[in-house]
């Protein structure tokens, strides 16, 4: 078996018009660009569309800039604020913020602060809770011009 392998390595490989002996090639690793997988699957998007039909979400997930917040990121309100800031920065694009919850991690506490959608002038922002329990948020402020959809959330306070 080793003899066959050695014979294979000593043979030349023809690629296009250049012949290169395999034994003279050196193995090297090249770094690749960073890649991210879609965090919210198409099936989950369809579930959201069916469960919250009154949001009138488009049938195509690609029509949205989807931002996900995991249950582990529900430690404080900063992650939701960052997601909203990212949504406000996408000009002319509808944004869907999907917040995953678990039985133990399903609330965001705002103390003396409110969620601010007032600078949202392009597209729409939709926040959807996806998980075992609805997300609980302490207070929400929405300007008259903002297009904001909320679903699967329990809003307390204001």
N, C-alpha and C positions, 0 to 999 in steps of 0.2 A: 504494500500500500504506500509506504513512504517513497519507494522507487518510482511509482506512478506520479506521485505528487512532485517529486524532484524533476522528473522528465517534463511535466507540464510547466513547471516554473522556468525551466531552461529553454523552452521553446519560445519563439517570437510571436508576438501578437500583431496583426495587421489592423491598423486603424486609419481610415482614409488612405492617404498615399504614403504615410510614414510607418516604418517598421521599427518597433521598439522592443528590445528584449525585456521580458518581465523581470528578470533578476536584477536589472539595473534601476528599476523603479523604486522610489522610496515612499514609504507610507507617511502621509502627513495629514493633520487634522486642520480643517478650516472652520472658523466660527461662522455661524449663520446669523442672519438678522433675527431680531426677536419676533416671535409670533404669538398671537393670542387667539384662542379658540372662542367662538361665540359662547358666552356664558348662559344665555337664555336660548334654549333650543326652539326650533320652529314648532314642534309639538306643544311646548309650553306657551309659546306665543298664541297658538290657536286656542289653547285652553283659556288663556286670558281673554281673548276675543269673544269666545262663547260664554264664558262666565260673566263677563261685564259687557254685554252687548250694547248697553246704553251709552258706552264711551264712543261707539261708532268708530273703532279702530279700523284702519285699512286692512285688506286681506293680505297684503304683502309686508312681511316683517322688514324688508329692505327699505321701506318708506320711512323707517324710524331710526334714529340714533338711540340704540338700546344701552342703557347704563344699569349695571347691576350692583346692588349692595347686599352683601351676604349677611347672614345672621350674626356672624362673628364681628362684623363691622358696625353693629348696632350699639356699640359701647357708648357712644355719645352722638350728639346731633351734628358734629362737624362733617362726618361722612355724607350725610344727607345734604348739608349745605354745599359741600364740594360737588356733589352730583347735580344739584340745582344750578350751581355756577357754571358747570360744564354744559348743561342744557341751555342756559341763557347765552352761552358763547357760540352756539351753533346757529349761524344765520340762515334763515329760510328752511330749517329742518325741524320736523316734528320729533320730539324726544319722548322716550318711554323709560321711566325709571322703575325698575323692578326691584322690590325690597323683599328678600327672602326672610321668612321668620320660622322660628321653631316654637315649641311649647314654652321653653324657658327664655328665649330671646325674641321678644316681640314688642318692645317699646323703645321710644326715644323721648328723653326728657329735655324739654326746653325750659330753662329758668331765666326769666326776664328777657327772653329773646323770642322772636317769632320767625317763621319761615317767610322769606321775602321773595315774591315773584314779580315785584314791581318793575324790574328792568327787562322782563321778558317781552320783547317786541316782535320777534320773528318766530314763526311756527307755533307749536303748542307744546305744553309739558303735561305729561300724564304720569301720575305716580300710582303704582299698583302694588299691593301687598300679595305675596305668593307664599303660602306655607300653611302650617298647622293652625295658627291663630292669626287673626287680623292684627296689623300693626297699630299700636296706640301712639298717637302724637299729641303733645300737650296743647299747642295752638298753631293756627295757620292764618296768615294774612295774605290776601290775594287782591291785587289792584284791579280796577275796573277794566283795563285794557288787556290784561293777561288772559290767555286761554289755558286753563288748568283743569285737568280731570283727575279726580281722586276716586279710587276704588279699593275695596277690601281694607279700609282704614277705619279706625275708631279715633275720632278727634275729640279731645277733651279740653276744657278751658274755654276759649272763645268760641 
